[in-house]
Amino acid sequence: QVQLVESGGGLVQPGGSLRLSCTFSGSIFSIYVMGWYRQAPGKQRELVATITSGGTTNYADSVKARFTISRDNAKNTVCLQMNSLKPEDTAVYYCNAEWRSANRAYWGKGTLVTVSS
């Protein structure tokens, strides 16, 4: 069974930076497209960024040029570097692993990011 464990959330001031990490276990990491999603209070969960095993990335328009997703296929980890954070980035951030050809997806429990002065 795939398990995803996020870390790195916390409280940061506007304009600051945070780095989220997600550790993957229980399957073959390289067959999964990895992603970060977020859910703000009262809103639906939304895509933040995804990355394929080959390194192809996709970002939500709201985070382009501020966030960077990366993965280490040797360490089974995916990270999200978040810079120039804004109050509207406040949300619970979830790690996602998707095996598209098998139509399987898994979620971590989430880590809270709060951007506030």
TIFITOR-681721 format. One record per residue (C-alpha): residue number from 1; x, y, z. Coordinates in Angstrom, 1 decimal. Example, Ala and Ser with C-alpha at 12.3 -4.5 7.8 and 13.67 -1.06 7.14 Angstrom:
- num	X	Y	Z
- 1	12.3	-4.5	7.8
- 2	13.7	-1.1	7.1
# end
This chain:
- num	X	Y	Z
- 1	0.0	0.0	0.0
- 2	1.3	3.4	-1.0
- 3	2.0	5.8	1.9
- 4	2.8	9.5	1.6
- 5	4.1	11.5	4.5
- 6	4.3	15.3	4.2
- 7	6.5	17.6	6.3
- 8	7.7	21.2	6.3
- 9	4.5	23.2	6.8
- 10	4.2	26.0	9.3
- 11	3.7	29.7	9.8
- 12	5.6	32.2	7.6
- 13	5.3	35.9	7.0
- 14	4.2	37.3	3.6
- 15	7.1	37.3	1.2
- 16	8.8	34.4	3.0
- 17	9.7	30.9	1.9
- 18	8.9	27.3	3.0
- 19	9.9	24.0	1.6
- 20	7.6	21.0	1.8
- 21	8.7	17.5	1.5
- 22	6.8	14.2	0.9
- 23	8.2	10.8	1.4
- 24	6.8	7.9	-0.7
- 25	6.8	4.2	0.3
- 26	5.0	1.0	-0.6
- 27	5.4	0.8	-4.4
- 28	7.6	1.7	-7.3
- 29	8.1	5.5	-7.1
- 30	9.1	6.0	-10.7
- 31	5.8	4.9	-12.1
- 32	3.9	7.6	-10.3
- 33	3.3	11.2	-11.3
- 34	3.8	13.1	-8.1
- 35	1.9	16.3	-7.2
- 36	1.0	18.9	-4.6
- 37	-2.5	20.0	-4.1
- 38	-3.9	22.5	-1.5
- 39	-7.2	23.2	0.1
- 40	-8.0	26.5	1.7
- 41	-10.7	26.9	4.3
- 42	-14.1	26.9	2.6
- 43	-12.7	26.1	-0.8
- 44	-12.2	23.0	-3.0
- 45	-8.9	21.2	-3.2
- 46	-6.9	22.5	-6.1
- 47	-3.8	21.6	-8.1
- 48	-0.6	23.3	-7.2
- 49	2.0	21.4	-9.2
- 50	2.8	18.0	-10.7
- 51	6.0	16.3	-11.8
- 52	6.5	13.2	-13.9
- 53	9.3	10.7	-13.3
- 54	11.1	12.2	-16.2
- 55	10.9	15.7	-14.6
- 56	8.2	17.3	-16.7
- 57	6.4	19.8	-14.5
- 58	3.0	21.5	-14.5
- 59	2.0	24.5	-12.3
- 60	-1.2	26.3	-11.4
- 61	-1.0	29.9	-12.8
- 62	-1.3	31.3	-9.3
- 63	2.0	29.8	-8.3
- 64	4.1	29.9	-11.4
- 65	7.5	31.6	-11.0
- 66	7.1	31.4	-7.2
- 67	6.9	27.7	-6.5
- 68	9.2	24.9	-7.7
- 69	8.4	21.2	-7.6
- 70	11.2	18.6	-7.7
- 71	11.6	14.9	-7.1
- 72	14.4	12.5	-6.2
- 73	13.7	9.1	-7.7
- 74	16.6	7.6	-5.7
- 75	15.2	8.8	-2.4
- 76	11.5	8.5	-3.2
- 77	10.8	12.1	-2.3
- 78	9.1	15.0	-3.8
- 79	9.5	18.6	-2.6
- 80	7.8	21.9	-3.1
- 81	9.9	25.0	-2.7
- 82	7.6	28.0	-2.1
- 83	8.9	31.5	-2.4
- 84	7.3	34.9	-2.2
- 85	4.5	33.5	-0.2
- 86	1.2	35.4	0.0
- 87	-1.7	35.2	2.5
- 88	-3.8	33.5	-0.2
- 89	-1.3	30.6	-0.2
- 90	-2.6	29.7	3.2
- 91	-4.0	26.1	3.0
- 92	-3.5	22.5	3.9
- 93	-1.0	21.1	1.3
- 94	-1.4	17.5	0.2
- 95	1.0	15.2	-1.5
- 96	-0.4	13.1	-4.3
- 97	0.8	10.1	-6.1
- 98	-0.9	9.1	-9.3
- 99	-0.4	5.9	-11.4
- 100	-2.3	7.1	-14.4
- 101	-2.3	3.9	-16.5
- 102	-3.8	2.0	-13.6
- 103	-6.2	4.8	-12.6
- 104	-4.9	4.8	-9.0
- 105	-4.2	7.8	-6.8
- 106	-3.1	8.2	-3.2
- 107	-3.0	11.1	-0.8
- 108	-1.0	12.1	2.2
- 109	-2.7	13.5	5.3
- 110	-1.6	17.0	4.6
- 111	0.5	19.7	6.1
- 112	-0.7	23.2	7.1
- 113	0.9	26.3	5.6
- 114	-0.1	29.6	7.1
- 115	1.0	32.9	5.6
- 116	0.4	35.7	8.0
- 117	2.0	38.7	9.6
# end
